[in-house]
Amino acid sequence: MHYLLSYQFVPDYLARRGEFRDAHLTLAWQAQERGELVLAGTLADPVDSALLVFQGDSPDAAARFAQTDPYVLHGLVTGWTVRQWNTVVGEAASAPVRPA
């Protein structure tokens, strides 16, 4: 199963992230190495949000990530949500559906 962790950033996110970026990236790469985090990055123009794709049996890994992320803990993220993403097309789809 896939889960989308969505972040909303403060307006000055780009100016403030430098101090916390290494710790955030370390957390992200550790989650990726455990097989939890599939892809992650910011949305562009404007850089006001980010999407992180997690995989697993529950949304717990995504929620734990947000709860311990330096960006969240230091106020760069104004809000976050975790939602199940029902993936049906692609090599990594959790429930592939092909036409009849």
N, CA, C and O atoms as a GROMACS GRO file, in nm:
protein
  400
    1MET      N    1   0.084  -0.117   0.000
    1MET     CA    2   0.000   0.000   0.000
    1MET      C    3   0.090   0.124   0.000
    1MET      O    4   0.198   0.124   0.059
    2HIS      N    5   0.042   0.227  -0.066
    2HIS     CA    6   0.116   0.354  -0.069
    2HIS      C    7   0.043   0.460   0.011
    2HIS      O    8  -0.080   0.459   0.023
    3TYR      N    9   0.121   0.552   0.066
    3TYR     CA   10   0.068   0.664   0.145
    3TYR      C   11   0.140   0.790   0.103
    3TYR      O   12   0.262   0.790   0.086
    4LEU      N   13   0.065   0.899   0.088
    4LEU     CA   14   0.122   1.029   0.055
    4LEU      C   15   0.127   1.114   0.180
    4LEU      O   16   0.025   1.139   0.245
    5LEU      N   17   0.246   1.159   0.214
    5LEU     CA   18   0.264   1.257   0.319
    5LEU      C   19   0.278   1.392   0.249
    5LEU      O   20   0.367   1.412   0.167
    6SER      N   21   0.189   1.483   0.282
    6SER     CA   22   0.187   1.614   0.219
    6SER      C   23   0.223   1.720   0.322
    6SER      O   24   0.167   1.723   0.432
    7TYR      N   25   0.317   1.807   0.287
    7TYR     CA   26   0.359   1.918   0.373
    7TYR      C   27   0.314   2.050   0.312
    7TYR      O   28   0.313   2.065   0.190
    8GLN      N   29   0.277   2.144   0.396
    8GLN     CA   30   0.257   2.283   0.358
    8GLN      C   31   0.364   2.363   0.431
    8GLN      O   32   0.382   2.349   0.552
    9PHE      N   33   0.435   2.448   0.356
    9PHE     CA   34   0.548   2.522   0.413
    9PHE      C   35   0.513   2.666   0.450
    9PHE      O   36   0.418   2.725   0.398
   10VAL      N   37   0.593   2.721   0.541
   10VAL     CA   38   0.586   2.864   0.572
   10VAL      C   39   0.634   2.942   0.450
   10VAL      O   40   0.709   2.887   0.368
   11PRO      N   41   0.593   3.068   0.435
   11PRO     CA   42   0.634   3.145   0.316
   11PRO      C   43   0.785   3.158   0.298
   11PRO      O   44   0.831   3.165   0.184
   12ASP      N   45   0.863   3.162   0.405
   12ASP     CA   46   1.008   3.178   0.393
   12ASP      C   47   1.083   3.045   0.409
   12ASP      O   48   1.197   3.043   0.456
   13TYR      N   49   1.019   2.937   0.370
   13TYR     CA   50   1.077   2.803   0.382
   13TYR      C   51   1.217   2.794   0.320
   13TYR      O   52   1.309   2.745   0.384
   14LEU      N   53   1.232   2.841   0.198
   14LEU     CA   54   1.362   2.829   0.130
   14LEU      C   55   1.473   2.902   0.204
   14LEU      O   56   1.586   2.856   0.208
   15ALA      N   57   1.441   3.015   0.262
   15ALA     CA   58   1.541   3.092   0.336
   15ALA      C   59   1.577   3.026   0.468
   15ALA      O   60   1.689   3.044   0.517
   16ARG      N   61   1.485   2.950   0.528
   16ARG     CA   62   1.505   2.893   0.661
   16ARG      C   63   1.550   2.747   0.662
   16ARG      O   64   1.598   2.700   0.765
   17ARG      N   65   1.537   2.675   0.552
   17ARG     CA   66   1.560   2.531   0.558
   17ARG      C   67   1.706   2.490   0.576
   17ARG      O   68   1.732   2.380   0.624
   18GLY      N   69   1.800   2.575   0.539
   18GLY     CA   70   1.942   2.539   0.541
   18GLY      C   71   1.990   2.482   0.673
   18GLY      O   72   2.064   2.384   0.674
   19GLU      N   73   1.948   2.540   0.782
   19GLU     CA   74   1.992   2.498   0.914
   19GLU      C   75   1.949   2.355   0.947
   19GLU      O   76   2.015   2.286   1.024
   20PHE      N   77   1.837   2.311   0.889
   20PHE     CA   78   1.779   2.183   0.923
   20PHE      C   79   1.785   2.080   0.810
   20PHE      O   80   1.742   1.966   0.827
   21ARG      N   81   1.838   2.120   0.695
   21ARG     CA   82   1.829   2.035   0.576
   21ARG      C   83   1.904   1.903   0.590
   21ARG      O   84   1.851   1.798   0.553
   22ASP      N   85   2.026   1.906   0.643
   22ASP     CA   86   2.102   1.780   0.658
   22ASP      C   87   2.030   1.681   0.748
   22ASP      O   88   2.024   1.562   0.718
   23ALA      N   89   1.975   1.730   0.859
   23ALA     CA   90   1.903   1.640   0.950
   23ALA      C   91   1.777   1.586   0.883
   23ALA      O   92   1.743   1.469   0.900
   24HIS      N   93   1.707   1.670   0.808
   24HIS     CA   94   1.588   1.626   0.735
   24HIS      C   95   1.624   1.521   0.631
   24HIS      O   96   1.558   1.418   0.621
   25LEU      N   97   1.729   1.547   0.554
   25LEU     CA   98   1.770   1.452   0.450
   25LEU      C   99   1.822   1.321   0.510
   25LEU      O  100   1.801   1.215   0.452
   26THR      N  101   1.889   1.328   0.623
   26THR     CA  102   1.934   1.206   0.690
   26THR      C  103   1.814   1.121   0.730
   26THR      O  104   1.814   1.000   0.707
   27LEU      N  105   1.714   1.183   0.787
   27LEU     CA  106   1.591   1.112   0.825
   27LEU      C  107   1.526   1.050   0.702
   27LEU      O  108   1.480   0.935   0.707
   28ALA      N  109   1.521   1.125   0.593
   28ALA     CA  110   1.457   1.076   0.470
   28ALA      C  111   1.534   0.957   0.412
   28ALA      O  112   1.474   0.856   0.376
   29TRP      N  113   1.665   0.969   0.402
   29TRP     CA  114   1.743   0.858   0.345
   29TRP      C  115   1.739   0.734   0.434
   29TRP      O  116   1.742   0.622   0.383
   30GLN      N  117   1.731   0.753   0.565
   30GLN     CA  118   1.716   0.637   0.653
   30GLN      C  119   1.582   0.566   0.630
   30GLN      O  120   1.576   0.444   0.628
   31ALA      N  121   1.476   0.645   0.610
   31ALA     CA  122   1.344   0.586   0.581
   31ALA      C  123   1.346   0.515   0.446
   31ALA      O  124   1.283   0.411   0.430
   32GLN      N  125   1.419   0.570   0.351
   32GLN     CA  126   1.431   0.507   0.219
   32GLN      C  127   1.508   0.376   0.231
   32GLN      O  128   1.469   0.276   0.170
   33GLU      N  129   1.615   0.374   0.308
   33GLU     CA  130   1.695   0.253   0.326
   33GLU      C  131   1.616   0.142   0.396
   33GLU      O  132   1.642   0.024   0.374
   34ARG      N  133   1.520   0.179   0.481
   34ARG     CA  134   1.435   0.080   0.548
   34ARG      C  135   1.323   0.032   0.457
   34ARG      O  136   1.247  -0.058   0.494
   35GLY      N  137   1.311   0.089   0.338
   35GLY     CA  138   1.207   0.050   0.244
   35GLY      C  139   1.074   0.119   0.267
   35GLY      O  140   0.973   0.077   0.210
   36GLU      N  141   1.071   0.222   0.349
   36GLU     CA  142   0.947   0.293   0.379
   36GLU      C  143   0.921   0.408   0.281
   36GLU      O  144   0.810   0.423   0.231
   37LEU      N  145   1.022   0.488   0.255
   37LEU     CA  146   1.008   0.607   0.171
   37LEU      C  147   1.049   0.573   0.029
   37LEU      O  148   1.160   0.523   0.006
   38VAL      N  149   0.961   0.600  -0.066
   38VAL     CA  150   0.986   0.567  -0.206
   38VAL      C  151   1.042   0.687  -0.281
   38VAL      O  152   1.144   0.677  -0.348
   39LEU      N  153   0.975   0.799  -0.270
   39LEU     CA  154   1.014   0.924  -0.337
   39LEU      C  155   0.977   1.041  -0.248
   39LEU      O  156   0.883   1.032  -0.169
   40ALA      N  157   1.051   1.152  -0.261
   40ALA     CA  158   1.017   1.270  -0.184
   40ALA      C  159   1.074   1.393  -0.252
   40ALA      O  160   1.179   1.387  -0.316
   41GLY      N  161   1.005   1.504  -0.238
   41GLY     CA  162   1.055   1.630  -0.291
   41GLY      C  163   0.952   1.741  -0.282
   41GLY      O  164   0.835   1.718  -0.252
   42THR      N  165   0.999   1.862  -0.310
   42THR     CA  166   0.911   1.978  -0.305
   42THR      C  167   0.842   1.997  -0.439
   42THR      O  168   0.890   1.952  -0.543
   43LEU      N  169   0.729   2.063  -0.433
   43LEU     CA  170   0.663   2.108  -0.555
   43LEU      C  171   0.721   2.244  -0.592
   43LEU      O  172   0.755   2.323  -0.503
   44ALA      N  173   0.733   2.271  -0.720
   44ALA     CA  174   0.801   2.392  -0.765
   44ALA      C  175   0.704   2.500  -0.812
   44ALA      O  176   0.590   2.473  -0.849
   45ASP      N  177   0.754   2.621  -0.807
   45ASP     CA  178   0.686   2.738  -0.864
   45ASP      C  179   0.542   2.755  -0.822
   45ASP      O  180   0.453   2.738  -0.906
   46PRO      N  181   0.516   2.788  -0.700
   46PRO     CA  182   0.609   2.822  -0.592
   46PRO      C  183   0.645   2.699  -0.508
   46PRO      O  184   0.575   2.598  -0.508
   47VAL      N  185   0.756   2.710  -0.437
   47VAL     CA  186   0.797   2.604  -0.344
   47VAL      C  187   0.723   2.628  -0.214
   47VAL      O  188   0.775   2.690  -0.122
   48ASP      N  189   0.600   2.578  -0.209
   48ASP     CA  190   0.516   2.600  -0.091
   48ASP      C  191   0.467   2.470  -0.028
   48ASP      O  192   0.397   2.471   0.073
   49SER      N  193   0.506   2.357  -0.088
   49SER     CA  194   0.462   2.228  -0.036
   49SER      C  195   0.555   2.118  -0.085
   49SER      O  196   0.638   2.138  -0.174
   50ALA      N  197   0.538   2.000  -0.025
   50ALA     CA  198   0.617   1.884  -0.063
   50ALA      C  199   0.529   1.760  -0.056
   50ALA      O  200   0.429   1.757   0.016
   51LEU      N  201   0.568   1.659  -0.132
   51LEU     CA  202   0.501   1.529  -0.130
   51LEU      C  203   0.605   1.421  -0.105
   51LEU      O  204   0.713   1.422  -0.165
   52LEU      N  205   0.572   1.330  -0.016
   52LEU     CA  206   0.659   1.218   0.016
   52LEU      C  207   0.576   1.092   0.000
   52LEU      O  208   0.469   1.080   0.060
   53VAL      N  209   0.624   0.996  -0.078
   53VAL     CA  210   0.552   0.872  -0.105
   53VAL      C  211   0.611   0.762  -0.018
   53VAL      O  212   0.729   0.730  -0.028
   54PHE      N  213   0.526   0.705   0.066
   54PHE     CA  214   0.565   0.595   0.153
   54PHE      C  215   0.496   0.468   0.109
   54PHE      O  216   0.392   0.472   0.043
   55GLN      N  217   0.554   0.352   0.146
   55GLN     CA  218   0.490   0.224   0.121
   55GLN      C  219   0.495   0.141   0.248
   55GLN      O  220   0.590   0.149   0.326
   56GLY      N  221   0.392   0.062   0.267
   56GLY     CA  222   0.386  -0.023   0.385
   56GLY      C  223   0.244  -0.071   0.410
   56GLY      O  224   0.154  -0.048   0.329
   57ASP      N  225   0.225  -0.138   0.521
   57ASP     CA  226   0.095  -0.194   0.556
   57ASP      C  227   0.002  -0.093   0.623
   57ASP      O  228  -0.118  -0.117   0.634
   58SER      N  229   0.058   0.020   0.668
   58SER     CA  230  -0.022   0.120   0.738
   58SER      C  231   0.042   0.258   0.716
   58SER      O  232   0.154   0.267   0.665
   59PRO      N  233  -0.028   0.364   0.754
   59PRO     CA  234   0.027   0.499   0.740
   59PRO      C  235   0.126   0.534   0.852
   59PRO      O  236   0.175   0.647   0.857
   60ASP      N  237   0.154   0.441   0.940
   60ASP     CA  238   0.235   0.471   1.058
   60ASP      C  239   0.374   0.526   1.026
   60ASP      O  240   0.419   0.621   1.091
   61ALA      N  241   0.443   0.470   0.928
   61ALA     CA  242   0.579   0.516   0.896
   61ALA      C  243   0.576   0.660   0.848
   61ALA      O  244   0.663   0.739   0.884
   62ALA      N  245   0.478   0.695   0.768
   62ALA     CA  246   0.467   0.833   0.719
   62ALA      C  247   0.438   0.928   0.834
   62ALA      O  248   0.498   1.035   0.842
   63ALA      N  249   0.348   0.890   0.922
   63ALA     CA  250   0.315   0.976   1.036
   63ALA      C  251   0.434   0.991   1.129
   63ALA      O  252   0.463   1.102   1.176
   64ARG      N  253   0.505   0.882   1.156
   64ARG     CA  254   0.626   0.890   1.241
   64ARG      C  255   0.729   0.981   1.180
   64ARG      O  256   0.794   1.059   1.251
   65PHE      N  257   0.745   0.972   1.048
   65PHE     CA  258   0.841   1.058   0.980
   65PHE      C  259   0.807   1.204   1.007
   65PHE      O  260   0.894   1.280   1.049
   66ALA      N  261   0.682   1.243   0.984
   66ALA     CA  262   0.642   1.382   1.004
   66ALA      C  263   0.661   1.424   1.149
   66ALA      O  264   0.705   1.536   1.176
   67GLN      N  265   0.627   1.338   1.241
   67GLN     CA  266   0.635   1.373   1.384
   67GLN      C  267   0.778   1.394   1.432
   67GLN      O  268   0.799   1.458   1.535
   68THR      N  269   0.876   1.339   1.359
   68THR     CA  270   1.016   1.352   1.400
   68THR      C  271   1.099   1.436   1.304
   68THR      O  272   1.219   1.456   1.327
   69ASP      N  273   1.039   1.486   1.198
   69ASP     CA  274   1.110   1.563   1.096
   69ASP      C  275   1.151   1.700   1.151
   69ASP      O  276   1.066   1.773   1.203
   70PRO      N  277   1.279   1.736   1.140
   70PRO     CA  278   1.324   1.868   1.186
   70PRO      C  279   1.247   1.984   1.120
   70PRO      O  280   1.228   2.088   1.182
   71TYR      N  281   1.205   1.967   0.997
   71TYR     CA  282   1.126   2.073   0.931
   71TYR      C  283   0.995   2.097   1.006
   71TYR      O  284   0.952   2.211   1.020
   72VAL      N  285   0.932   1.991   1.052
   72VAL     CA  286   0.807   2.003   1.128
   72VAL      C  287   0.838   2.057   1.268
   72VAL      O  288   0.772   2.151   1.314
   73LEU      N  289   0.936   1.998   1.334
   73LEU     CA  290   0.968   2.035   1.471
   73LEU      C  291   1.012   2.180   1.486
   73LEU      O  292   0.993   2.240   1.592
   74HIS      N  293   1.072   2.236   1.381
   74HIS     CA  294   1.122   2.374   1.388
   74HIS      C  295   1.034   2.474   1.314
   74HIS      O  296   1.077   2.586   1.286
   75GLY      N  297   0.912   2.435   1.283
   75GLY     CA  298   0.814   2.529   1.233
   75GLY      C  299   0.821   2.566   1.086
   75GLY      O  300   0.760   2.664   1.045
   76LEU      N  301   0.893   2.490   1.005
   76LEU     CA  302   0.897   2.518   0.862
   76LEU      C  303   0.774   2.461   0.791
   76LEU      O  304   0.738   2.505   0.682
   77VAL      N  305   0.711   2.364   0.854
   77VAL     CA  306   0.591   2.301   0.801
   77VAL      C  307   0.472   2.353   0.882
   77VAL      O  308   0.467   2.338   1.004
   78THR      N  309   0.376   2.413   0.812
   78THR     CA  310   0.258   2.468   0.881
   78THR      C  311   0.149   2.364   0.899
   78THR      O  312   0.061   2.380   0.984
   79GLY      N  313   0.154   2.259   0.821
   79GLY     CA  314   0.055   2.153   0.832
   79GLY      C  315   0.097   2.033   0.748
   79GLY      O  316   0.167   2.048   0.648
   80TRP      N  317   0.054   1.915   0.791
   80TRP     CA  318   0.083   1.794   0.715
   80TRP      C  319  -0.033   1.697   0.727
   80TRP      O  320  -0.109   1.698   0.824
   81THR      N  321  -0.044   1.613   0.624
   81THR     CA  322  -0.146   1.510   0.622
   81THR      C  323  -0.086   1.383   0.563
   81THR      O  324   0.008   1.387   0.484
   82VAL      N  325  -0.143   1.271   0.604
   82VAL     CA  326  -0.109   1.141   0.544
   82VAL      C  327  -0.238   1.084   0.487
   82VAL      O  328  -0.339   1.074   0.557
   83ARG      N  329  -0.232   1.046   0.360
   83ARG     CA  330  -0.349   0.986   0.295
   83ARG      C  331  -0.308   0.861   0.221
   83ARG      O  332  -0.201   0.855   0.161
   84GLN      N  333  -0.394   0.760   0.225
   84GLN     CA  334  -0.372   0.640   0.147
   84GLN      C  335  -0.383   0.674  -0.001
   84GLN      O  336  -0.471   0.749  -0.041
   85TRP      N  337  -0.292   0.619  -0.080
   85TRP     CA  338  -0.291   0.641  -0.224
   85TRP      C  339  -0.310   0.505  -0.289
   85TRP      O  340  -0.222   0.420  -0.281
   86ASN      N  341  -0.424   0.484  -0.353
   86ASN     CA  342  -0.454   0.357  -0.417
   86ASN      C  343  -0.389   0.353  -0.555
   86ASN      O  344  -0.447   0.400  -0.653
   87THR      N  345  -0.269   0.299  -0.562
   87THR     CA  346  -0.195   0.294  -0.686
   87THR      C  347  -0.236   0.173  -0.768
   87THR      O  348  -0.238   0.061  -0.717
   88VAL      N  349  -0.268   0.195  -0.896
   88VAL     CA  350  -0.320   0.087  -0.981
   88VAL      C  351  -0.242   0.068  -1.111
   88VAL      O  352  -0.260  -0.034  -1.178
   89VAL      N  353  -0.157   0.163  -1.148
   89VAL     CA  354  -0.080   0.152  -1.272
   89VAL      C  355   0.067   0.177  -1.241
   89VAL      O  356   0.101   0.270  -1.169
   90GLY      N  357   0.152   0.093  -1.297
   90GLY     CA  358   0.296   0.108  -1.280
   90GLY      C  359   0.358  -0.015  -1.216
   90GLY      O  360   0.289  -0.095  -1.153
   91GLU      N  361   0.488  -0.028  -1.232
   91GLU     CA  362   0.560  -0.143  -1.179
   91GLU      C  363   0.546  -0.155  -1.028
   91GLU      O  364   0.542  -0.266  -0.975
   92ALA      N  365   0.539  -0.043  -0.959
   92ALA     CA  366   0.533  -0.045  -0.814
   92ALA      C  367   0.391  -0.032  -0.760
   92ALA      O  368   0.373  -0.017  -0.639
   93ALA      N  369   0.291  -0.037  -0.845
   93ALA     CA  370   0.151  -0.024  -0.800
   93ALA      C  371   0.119  -0.130  -0.695
   93ALA      O  372   0.157  -0.246  -0.710
   94SER      N  373   0.049  -0.090  -0.592
   94SER     CA  374   0.016  -0.185  -0.485
   94SER      C  375  -0.103  -0.273  -0.521
   94SER      O  376  -0.118  -0.382  -0.465
   95ALA      N  377  -0.188  -0.228  -0.612
   95ALA     CA  378  -0.303  -0.308  -0.655
   95ALA      C  379  -0.321  -0.288  -0.806
   95ALA      O  380  -0.414  -0.220  -0.848
   96PRO      N  381  -0.232  -0.348  -0.887
   96PRO     CA  382  -0.237  -0.326  -1.031
   96PRO      C  383  -0.372  -0.367  -1.092
   96PRO      O  384  -0.429  -0.470  -1.057
   97VAL      N  385  -0.419  -0.283  -1.181
   97VAL     CA  386  -0.543  -0.311  -1.254
   97VAL      C  387  -0.513  -0.295  -1.402
   97VAL      O  388  -0.468  -0.188  -1.445
   98ARG      N  389  -0.537  -0.398  -1.480
   98ARG     CA  390  -0.514  -0.394  -1.624
   98ARG      C  391  -0.648  -0.400  -1.695
   98ARG      O  392  -0.744  -0.456  -1.641
   99PRO      N  393  -0.656  -0.343  -1.815
   99PRO     CA  394  -0.781  -0.350  -1.889
   99PRO      C  395  -0.817  -0.495  -1.924
   99PRO      O  396  -0.729  -0.580  -1.936
  100ALA      N  397  -0.945  -0.520  -1.940
  100ALA     CA  398  -0.994  -0.656  -1.970
  100ALA      C  399  -0.947  -0.707  -2.103
  100ALA      O  400  -0.980  -0.820  -2.141
   0.00000   0.00000   0.00000
